Amino acid sequence: MAKNRARANKIKAILRRELDEYMSAAHDLSADEAMALRGWVATGNSVYDNPHSLCDESGRAMDFIGASRLWDNFAEEHLFCMLCEADPGEPPPLPDDGLPF
């Protein structure tokens, strides 16, 4: 039990150090991004990973902020396209197999 606690404390210390280094180097973080990043790290995740499993062009996992920005940008563009193409009087089409899932 003591070994597990010591290990957990070491992991927390590493994640905290990563967060501190990242935050001191990232000058363009908004307050909302900083709060989301702190929450991500507080749940035991690295700043250099992301909840969407997004990777960059080289196949490496994107950091939390980069992936969040990309995800938000994609969501905004996708929503905009859906709103432009939507016909309010017509229900959305079903997939080719006819099942809604």
C-alpha positions as a printed Julia matrix, in Angstrom:
101×3 Matrix{Float64}:
   0.0    0.0     0.0
   2.78   2.42    0.89
   4.51   1.63   -2.42
   1.35   2.46   -4.35
   0.94   5.75   -2.51
   4.6    6.66   -3.11
   4.23   5.8    -6.78
   1.05   7.88   -7.09
   2.79  10.83   -5.43
   5.72  10.55   -7.86
   3.34  10.52  -10.82
   1.49  13.56   -9.44
   4.8   15.38   -9.0
   5.84  14.62  -12.58
   2.48  15.75  -13.97
   2.61  18.91  -11.83
   6.11  19.72  -13.07
   5.0   19.19  -16.69
   2.03  21.49  -16.11
   4.15  24.2   -14.51
   6.71  24.08  -17.35
   4.0   24.08  -20.01
   2.1   26.96  -18.41
   5.24  29.08  -18.08
   6.12  28.53  -21.76
   2.58  28.94  -23.16
   1.91  32.67  -23.39
  -1.19  32.47  -25.56
  -3.43  30.43  -23.25
  -6.84  31.84  -22.48
  -8.19  31.63  -18.94
 -10.66  28.94  -20.05
  -7.9   26.91  -21.69
  -5.71  27.16  -18.6
  -8.58  26.03  -16.38
  -9.39  23.09  -18.69
  -5.72  22.1   -18.8
  -5.44  22.17  -15.0
  -8.54  19.98  -14.75
  -7.11  17.53  -17.31
  -3.86  17.21  -15.37
  -5.68  16.99  -12.02
  -7.39  13.82  -13.23
  -4.0   12.17  -13.79
  -3.28  13.07  -17.41
  -0.24  14.62  -19.05
  -0.36  17.99  -20.79
   1.21  16.16  -23.72
  -1.83  13.92  -24.28
  -5.43  14.67  -25.18
  -8.89  13.17  -24.59
  -9.66  12.95  -28.31
  -6.64  10.76  -29.16
  -5.72  13.24  -31.9
  -2.27  12.94  -33.46
  -0.18  15.35  -35.49
   1.15  14.72  -39.0
   4.0   12.58  -37.66
   1.64  10.31  -35.73
   2.5   11.61  -32.25
  -0.25  12.49  -29.81
  -1.07  16.2   -29.8
  -0.84  18.1   -26.55
  -4.05  18.96  -24.73
  -4.28  22.59  -25.86
  -3.39  21.93  -29.5
  -5.9   19.08  -29.73
  -8.59  21.1   -27.94
  -8.14  24.02  -30.32
  -8.24  21.74  -33.35
 -11.31  19.93  -32.0
 -13.12  23.2   -31.26
 -12.26  24.59  -34.7
 -13.51  21.42  -36.37
 -16.73  21.47  -34.33
 -17.39  25.11  -35.24
 -16.76  24.51  -38.94
 -18.86  21.34  -38.94
 -21.75  23.05  -37.15
 -21.56  26.0   -39.56
 -21.69  23.64  -42.54
 -24.6   21.73  -41.04
 -26.52  24.95  -40.44
 -25.87  26.18  -43.98
 -26.99  22.93  -45.56
 -29.88  22.12  -43.25
 -33.45  22.29  -44.43
 -35.58  22.89  -41.33
 -38.55  21.05  -42.84
 -36.64  17.87  -43.64
 -35.36  15.33  -41.06
 -31.69  14.34  -41.23
 -31.0   11.38  -43.53
 -30.5    7.92  -42.06
 -27.29   5.99  -42.68
 -27.2    3.72  -45.73
 -28.27   0.69  -43.7
 -31.38   2.49  -42.47
 -30.46   2.08  -38.8
 -30.21   5.22  -36.69
 -27.04   3.96  -34.96
